[in-house]
Amino acid sequence: MKNTATGFARLTAAFGFSVKGLTQAYKSEAAFKQEVWLAIVLLPASLFVGDTSLERALLAASVLLLMVVELLNTAVEKVVDRIGEEFHELSGAAKDIGSGAVLVTIVLVTIVWVGVIFN
């Protein structure tokens, strides 16, 4: 459904679409569900692990970035599946590249957390 509203009504509708997307991702994607629970633990922990405001921000931002990348990866997978279930080299590559982005982000989260903890 296209959002044709304007002004505050558009913002309200967009917020609703965003919540719907987060809910769908949580219900349908095991990886996103795991990352939500990880964030529930790590976001508050970032307030205690980081010594400076910058460290706390980096710790929290790395976790949130992982969730963003997972959402984008899920979106790519859904669009590819919408196009067709049959195997196609480009479809497989798109899914693999999205998965690679998630892996790179997991490495980033690990580097940031280990770097701050053992600084």
C-alpha positions as CSV (number, residue, x, y, z in Angstrom):
1,M,0.0,0.0,0.0
2,K,1.4,3.4,-1.0
3,N,1.5,6.1,1.7
4,T,-0.2,9.1,0.0
5,A,-0.7,11.0,3.3
6,T,1.1,14.3,3.9
7,G,2.3,16.1,7.0
8,F,1.8,14.5,10.4
9,A,-0.5,11.9,9.0
10,R,2.4,10.7,6.7
11,L,4.7,10.5,9.7
12,T,2.2,8.6,11.7
13,A,1.6,6.1,8.8
14,A,5.3,5.8,8.2
15,F,5.9,5.0,11.9
16,G,3.2,2.4,11.7
17,F,4.8,0.8,8.6
18,S,8.1,0.7,10.5
19,V,6.7,-1.0,13.5
20,K,4.9,-3.5,11.2
21,G,8.2,-4.2,9.5
22,L,10.1,-4.7,12.8
23,T,7.3,-7.0,14.0
24,Q,7.3,-9.0,10.8
25,A,11.1,-9.4,11.0
26,Y,10.9,-10.5,14.7
27,K,8.2,-13.1,14.0
28,S,9.7,-14.5,10.8
29,E,13.5,-14.2,11.2
30,A,15.3,-16.3,13.8
31,A,18.5,-14.3,13.4
32,F,16.7,-10.9,14.0
33,K,15.0,-12.3,17.0
34,Q,18.4,-13.4,18.4
35,E,19.8,-10.0,17.7
36,V,16.9,-8.3,19.5
37,W,17.6,-10.4,22.6
38,L,21.3,-9.7,22.3
39,A,20.5,-6.0,22.1
40,I,18.3,-6.2,25.2
41,V,21.4,-7.4,27.0
42,L,24.2,-5.5,25.3
43,L,22.6,-2.0,25.1
44,P,22.2,-1.6,28.9
45,A,25.6,-3.3,29.3
46,S,27.2,-0.7,27.1
47,L,26.4,1.9,29.7
48,F,28.5,0.1,32.2
49,V,31.3,-1.4,30.0
50,G,32.2,1.9,28.3
51,D,34.3,4.3,30.3
52,T,33.6,7.4,28.2
53,S,30.6,8.6,26.3
54,L,32.3,7.8,23.0
55,E,33.0,4.2,24.1
56,R,29.4,3.8,25.2
57,A,28.1,5.3,21.9
58,L,30.4,3.0,19.9
59,L,29.3,-0.1,21.8
60,A,25.6,0.7,21.4
61,A,25.9,1.8,17.8
62,S,27.7,-1.4,16.8
63,V,24.8,-3.5,18.2
64,L,22.2,-1.3,16.5
65,L,24.1,-1.4,13.3
66,L,24.0,-5.2,13.4
67,M,20.2,-5.0,13.6
68,V,20.0,-2.5,10.8
69,V,22.1,-4.7,8.5
70,E,20.0,-7.8,9.4
71,L,16.8,-5.9,8.6
72,L,18.3,-4.9,5.2
73,N,19.5,-8.5,4.6
74,T,16.0,-9.7,5.4
75,A,14.5,-7.2,3.0
76,V,16.7,-8.4,0.2
77,E,15.8,-12.0,0.9
78,K,12.1,-11.2,0.9
79,V,12.3,-9.4,-2.4
80,V,14.3,-12.1,-4.0
81,D,11.8,-14.7,-2.8
82,R,9.0,-12.6,-4.1
83,I,10.5,-12.6,-7.6
84,G,10.7,-16.4,-7.6
85,E,11.6,-19.5,-5.6
86,E,13.5,-21.1,-8.5
87,F,17.3,-20.9,-8.3
88,H,19.0,-18.1,-10.2
89,E,22.7,-17.2,-9.9
90,L,21.9,-13.5,-9.3
91,S,19.3,-14.3,-6.7
92,G,21.7,-16.6,-4.8
93,A,24.5,-13.9,-5.1
94,A,22.1,-11.2,-3.7
95,K,21.3,-13.4,-0.7
96,D,24.9,-14.4,-0.1
97,I,26.1,-10.8,-0.3
98,G,23.4,-9.7,2.2
99,S,24.5,-12.5,4.5
100,G,28.1,-11.4,4.0
101,A,27.2,-7.9,5.2
102,V,25.7,-9.4,8.3
103,L,28.9,-11.4,8.9
104,V,31.1,-8.3,8.5
105,T,28.9,-6.4,10.9
106,I,29.2,-9.2,13.5
107,V,33.0,-9.0,13.1
108,L,32.7,-5.2,13.7
109,V,30.6,-5.7,16.8
110,T,33.1,-8.2,18.1
111,I,36.1,-5.9,17.4
112,V,34.4,-2.9,19.1
113,W,33.3,-4.8,22.2
114,V,36.7,-6.6,22.6
115,G,38.5,-3.4,22.0
116,V,36.6,-1.5,24.6
117,I,36.6,-4.2,27.2
118,F,40.3,-5.0,26.9
119,N,41.5,-1.4,26.4
